[in-house]
Amino acid sequence: MSGNTLKKNAKRTRLHPEDRKQIILDTAARIVSDEGVSVLTMDRIGKEVGVSKSLIYAYFPNVTQLLQNLFARELRTLRALQAEAADEAQTFEGLVRRVTGVYMRYIEDRGMLLHRLQSEPSITGGISGPTYYSRSNAVNYLAEIIHENFDIPLEIAKAATDISFGLPEAGGNYLHRTKADRQQIEDLTATMIIGSMKELSANYNTRLRPLNKLKTDR
């Protein structure tokens, strides 16, 4: 078979629609990460993917919805990676360090993309950052673990977990802003989360736990 025939056959190869959609999103992610949201157009994406602009419109009606899909995909991917890391943990410290590590590595690799997408309110749909995506489910999951392992009432564990969600985001923002050593920021963030839960447990058991008084005849 000649080289020309191979090229013609390659051109005839039809991608599955979902595969093509992911290629479009991957291309948009690279452009936004490298150059920003403002330069993105359907023409630009079509040229870089190697398809017509009309085909891009068949998947996304406009650039805004394309970027909304991209932002949602990034958050789903991050949350799935964190959930997988949590499932593999054998201790509470291991859980915190694994989940925090996943978050920091993602920010190190994709921080510029997330930052540029988050700066556009029309794209984020009110979700201000990665820690707010599917937050209630993640908070409830971790609160149950804290409740069981630290003997803290579930409602207190939920409040503490929800508050502690701000620490990885703050650490990720610092990492993105300063280009600091990722491992150092990861360790610092995990240490703060673990330390706060240990202190909460000690504080609750010594200061806040309702006192069980012995009943005596008087």
Protein Blocks (a to p, Z undefined) as FASTA:
>chain_A
ZZklmmmmmmmpccdfklmmmmmmmmmmmmmmmnojklpcfklmmmmnopafklmmmmpg
bfklmmmmmmmmmmmmmmmmmmmmmmmpcbfklmmmmmmmmmmmmmmmmmmmmmmmmmpm
klnnopabfklgoklmmmmmmmmmmmmmnopafklmmmmmmmmmmmmmmmmmmmmmnopa
fklmmmmmmmmmmmmmmmmmmmmmmmmgccddddddZZ
